[in-house]
């Protein structure tokens, strides 16, 4: 007996890059919010690095979606925050 709802679509070949791109955009948005709230660049970097570490901890032993992408390291997060703070994001 087959169940059509049990069939899954195969994952995209570039799925990890797409997830990393969305995560980087979200980090830039959060960095802008922290800038507007008056956080220093160092404090925002530390806070967002801790958030990424929490989100992907523990790393999945099976790979897949829960694995931390290579472009989301602490240095990469610091660059995202630095670029966002350099833009001086304004309010509404």
Residue pairs with C-beta under 8 A, 6 or more apart in sequence:
12 18
15 65
16 67
16 69
17 69
19 65
19 69
20 69
20 71
20 72
23 52
23 69
23 72
24 71
24 72
24 76
24 80
27 48
27 52
27 77
27 80
27 81
28 80
28 83
28 84
30 48
30 51
31 44
31 48
31 80
31 81
31 84
31 85
32 84
32 87
32 89
34 43
34 44
34 47
34 48
35 44
35 84
35 85
35 88
35 89
36 89
36 90
36 91
39 47
41 81
41 82
41 85
44 81
44 85
45 77
45 78
45 81
45 82
48 77
48 80
48 81
49 74
49 77
49 78
52 68
52 72
52 77
56 66
56 67
56 68
56 72
59 66
59 67
59 68
60 66
60 67
